[in-house]
Amino acid sequence: MVAKTLSSSKTSQQGEVRIAVPASQYDFERLAAVYNQARVDYIVPMPMNAKRMAEYIHNYDIDLDASVISINQAGEETGVGMLGLRDDGTQRRAWITRLGVLPERRGTKVGQFLMEMLLEHASGRRSHLIQLEVILGNAPAYQLFHKLGFVDTRELLIVRRPPSAHEANANFDAANVSQISDDEIPFYLKLRGPSASWLEETPSLLNAGSMRGLRVETSDSQRGWILFQRTPFQLTHFVISPDISSELAEALIYHVHKEYPMQDTKIENLPIDSVNWPAFQKMGYMEVFRRVEMFLTLE
Amino acid sequence: MSLIVVIEDNAQNARMAAKLLGNAGHKVMIAEDGENGLTTVFENNPDLVLIDLGLPDIDGQTVIALIRQQPALQTVPIIAFTAWPEDTAHSMAKAYGCDGVITKPINTRAFAGQVGSYLEKIPK
């Protein structure tokens, strides 16, 4: 049971009162608990503790005042939805994420209520574009987004590579490899291609921090660079220099894993048509699941 | 009696697993996240680890990889305990060095036997 300042309320056709409370009224612990309850039986459960939730909110520019927890007339939480906001020069984009409805409240249009609130908040904050991703196969969510006007833009891959003993490759080992310093990371990020999803956009990477980088020059004088985030347990957030050969992409990935052979690696939202996907596959990456990216342009 | 560590953030699932395995004569330790799971496994050298792939702090796969990197734990049976789609769960489990997969929700009649079958494969 919660007693909170109410932001918005609506009454359904069945007479149920739905109230949207700003997520900023919750601490990270409680927010994570509501989110975990909403995703407990999800296709790919991705539970979070308070620390992980705080990092997510920071790294992906989540506006908690614009994010909502839905509660019913009895004051019980029924769902959650979050809104990220980013400015691109003169225009603002919004990103809907962490949307979930508690299992016992599904089928009562709580999801639609949450989405309507989030769209209102995005529009009220002058967003010209709203984007989101949905796990491929989550038909109820996909149909809801479609009904609200979102259109598919592309499929994104979530891929992993388990740690493995380093296997030497004489050709790649002949390359000249140098570290990219912390100070140089922003410079290289400006050189990257434009197609990153919200999770992998440059602001996400700069917010996340702990970025590392390598420059590689192969024996046949091909030059490229690779950036990645190294956390205590994982390598993630890979960025590879644009317009390079597949062989050079393989060499770049090879040298990351040569340096950190025993670190687990997870890369989220690699576009399915990424020119680097074959190179990742050759380096031992496997697809775990897919998301569909969807956009809604506002007038 | 075997020592089984259950790494599972869903308290209901963890309690159910512990009850069923306890009834089958095993000693069970529960860890509710990856960090506690690693500590529990490293300190107690269990006979078997049952691990949820979706944990709130460290991904289950990463926890499995960290367990496997310990020389003393390279052969301990690790069973992925997950609601993931079966084909994904099996391919992930295999890639990360798991010995098997038990899918949720638990089949209460078969669960202890499923876990026991992995314990029986341990060379005496």
Interface residues (C-beta under 8 A of the other chain):
Chain A: A32 N36 V40 D41 I43 V44 P45 M46 P47 M48 N49 K51 R52 G137 R160 P162 P163 F233 Q234 M262 D264 K266 M286 V288 F289
Chain B: D9 N10 D33 G54 L55 P56 D57 I58 D59 Q61 T62 A65 L66 Q69 A83 W84 P85 T88 S91 M92 A95 Y96 G97
